[in-house]
């Protein structure tokens, strides 16, 4: 169960924990969903899952972003994420963006002009802005769920309408 001692009513641990502040929860999740929807679904899902691996976010690792699955992201490619830099399953643009996402998690203050230039060359200027914003909300969400001890459950939180449980996504 979550580290929060006084939980709100809700369908999942996420709802029970974050629902303690329902106004914040609603605004944050609306921003989260809108931000990731602006980025190529496979790209943001690869980055989201790599970030979850680095942060040990069990909740995020249990979920799959359905638009990415629909666009063809396979469980085989997801399983290869730790080897993205050398795996032939990943494009050059995906490698650059996943590497940037890793930097974002590990120490964002070390992201330099060259790192940004590589991502911008791979996905373009406008998508760079959307990509960084999406990484920001993914990072906030994952750090919050890890810090609060939110675990996965048997259903997807209703605030994540475009997500499915990992087992359902691979079927």
Secondary structure by P-SEA (a helix, b strand, c coil): ccccccccccccaaaaaaccaaaaaaaaaaaaaaaaaaccaaaaaaaaaaaaaaaccccccccccaaaaaacccaaaaaacccccccccccaaaaaaaaaaaaaaaccccccaaaaaaaaaaccaaaaaaaaaaaaaaaaaaaaaaaaccccccccccccccccccccccc
